[in-house]
Amino acid sequence: GGGGGGGGGGAEDVELRELLEQEVSRFGEEVEELMAVAEDLESVLQGGGRPGSYPVEMVEQVVMQSEKLWHVLASRVAALHARADAFRDEYLAQLRAADPRARSPFVKT
């Protein structure tokens, strides 16, 4: 069997771009949340705002949550890189299927 003809590259490129944009957007939202926590913590540590308005337990919890969020973000960045690599490999496979002599657009020359 053979089957399935070419074409569709444009639609697949759009779908790939949308997937990557969604991942980047989701990651950006998580970074914004983390930065809000970090700014709040920094304010507490600098005694800004209302000194003594944050119980020690709350500050400890913010520090622990911040540390957990950094670990989550690091794993998400690694996952995003892995997906980007997979998308790149798939794109190159499709490009070379259409033209075996095609050069990778990802390599600087």
Wavefront OBJ file of the C-alpha trace (Angstrom):
o trace
v 0.000 0.000 0.000
v 0.847 3.613 -0.434
v -1.637 6.186 0.160
v -2.258 9.529 1.545
v -0.953 12.216 -0.645
v 0.968 15.333 0.129
v -0.606 18.686 0.660
v -1.951 19.883 3.957
v 1.370 21.348 4.975
v -0.116 24.794 5.403
v -2.916 23.581 7.651
v -0.489 21.449 9.648
v 1.834 24.436 10.071
v -1.064 26.522 11.400
v -2.063 23.739 13.794
v 1.522 23.378 14.996
v 1.852 27.125 15.506
v -1.403 27.224 17.481
v -0.262 24.340 19.690
v 3.031 26.061 20.442
v 1.288 29.390 21.095
v -1.063 27.683 23.567
v 1.869 26.094 25.397
v 3.765 29.389 25.554
v 0.643 31.222 26.746
v 0.015 28.653 29.479
v 3.652 28.883 30.558
v 3.451 32.698 30.598
v 0.417 32.606 32.878
v 2.250 30.349 35.331
v 5.269 32.645 35.311
v 3.009 35.640 36.034
v 1.481 33.808 39.005
v 4.904 32.925 40.322
v 6.136 36.490 39.903
v 3.128 37.782 41.878
v 4.016 35.423 44.724
v 7.682 36.441 44.512
v 6.814 40.158 44.578
v 4.573 39.620 47.597
v 7.326 37.707 49.344
v 9.899 40.370 48.496
v 7.599 43.020 49.955
v 7.261 40.990 53.138
v 11.009 40.437 53.435
v 11.754 44.132 52.899
v 9.206 45.107 55.530
v 7.277 47.093 52.964
v 3.608 47.750 53.114
v 2.261 46.809 56.512
v 5.035 45.475 58.739
v 3.894 42.581 60.830
v 0.747 42.061 58.784
v 1.974 38.682 57.574
v 2.312 35.897 60.135
v 5.585 33.984 60.057
v 3.695 30.836 59.060
v 2.309 32.600 56.003
v 5.769 33.786 54.947
v 7.089 30.234 55.340
v 4.201 28.918 53.249
v 4.876 31.497 50.514
v 8.547 30.499 50.444
v 7.658 26.811 50.214
v 5.043 27.431 47.499
v 7.528 29.551 45.547
v 10.085 26.756 45.669
v 7.484 24.236 44.494
v 6.394 26.557 41.685
v 9.981 26.959 40.476
v 10.316 23.176 40.293
v 7.016 22.893 38.431
v 8.055 25.629 36.018
v 11.427 23.980 35.418
v 9.725 20.695 34.546
v 7.249 22.511 32.292
v 10.099 24.280 30.479
v 11.780 20.911 29.938
v 8.504 19.460 28.632
v 7.991 22.461 26.357
v 11.513 22.037 24.958
v 10.836 18.351 24.352
v 7.600 19.155 22.504
v 9.336 21.838 20.453
v 12.050 19.324 19.524
v 9.396 16.775 18.526
v 7.570 19.380 16.432
v 10.841 20.384 14.785
v 11.679 16.757 13.982
v 8.202 16.161 12.555
v 8.428 19.329 10.462
v 11.828 18.271 9.101
v 10.492 14.791 8.291
v 7.591 16.306 6.343
v 9.883 18.792 4.628
v 12.287 16.054 3.542
v 9.426 13.779 2.474
v 8.381 16.501 0.056
v 11.973 17.275 -1.016
v 14.780 14.925 0.106
v 17.332 17.647 -0.647
v 15.586 20.216 1.554
v 17.829 21.976 4.045
v 16.843 22.430 7.627
v 15.658 25.982 8.333
v 16.800 25.470 11.940
v 20.517 25.257 11.129
v 22.468 28.467 10.789
v 24.773 28.493 7.805
l 1 2 3 4 5 6 7 8 9 10 11 12 13 14 15 16 17 18 19 20 21 22 23 24 25 26 27 28 29 30 31 32 33 34 35 36 37 38 39 40 41 42 43 44 45 46 47 48 49 50 51 52 53 54 55 56 57 58 59 60 61 62 63 64 65 66 67 68 69 70 71 72 73 74 75 76 77 78 79 80 81 82 83 84 85 86 87 88 89 90 91 92 93 94 95 96 97 98 99 100 101 102 103 104 105 106 107 108 109
